[in-house]
Amino acid sequence: MRNILMTVMMLVVVVVLFNAIIAQDSTGTRSQIQSQGNAANTRINSLLP
């Protein structure tokens, strides 16, 4: 029983950390990667052949 409780608590901690670090709307890792990718696409599109 104790092992199940520890496993469930660890899963809850992982989900909370994921939501706080990765999936946050404006300052999360996902939005930073997306904004840098958009900036890279803009620079690539502005290159002259």
TAFEN-V987608 format. One record per backbone hydrogen bond with DSSP energy under -0.5 kcal/mol. CO is the residue of the C=O (numbers start at 1). NH is the residue of the N-H. If there is no record, write none. Layout:
co = {CO	CO}
nh = {NH	NH}
This chain:
co = {1	2	3	4	5	6	7	8	9	10	11	12	13	14	15	16	17	18	18	21	22	24	28	29	30	31	32	33	34	35	36	37	38	39	40	41	42	44}
nh = {5	6	7	8	9	10	11	12	13	14	15	16	17	18	19	20	21	22	23	29	30	28	32	33	34	35	36	37	38	39	40	41	42	43	44	45	46	47}
